[in-house]
């Protein structure tokens, strides 16, 4: 059986703390702490999952981001961002599509990107 989305996933467990930038492609599940930028190619199908209990201090850039943890930094999303009820973002969010659950916290501006951006 084959799947169109057969990309593998990477997981950074809750006990992991990274100081430095992360570049990824595919799916990345962050459960620990990152002090640095997290970047995926904007023309890829990459998805970043910021799990509940995780914390990122830095800029995020990815096509799709799902946030349930804490982010301190600006977020740039070329496709879709979903903020779960436990999400806490301190920074500006630049997005094409946005979904926010009740209880999510954003301390910053929300800027919708046009197709030309």
Order of alpha helices (4+ residues) and beta strands (2+ residues): beta-beta-beta-beta-beta-beta-beta-beta-beta-beta-beta-beta-beta-beta-beta-beta
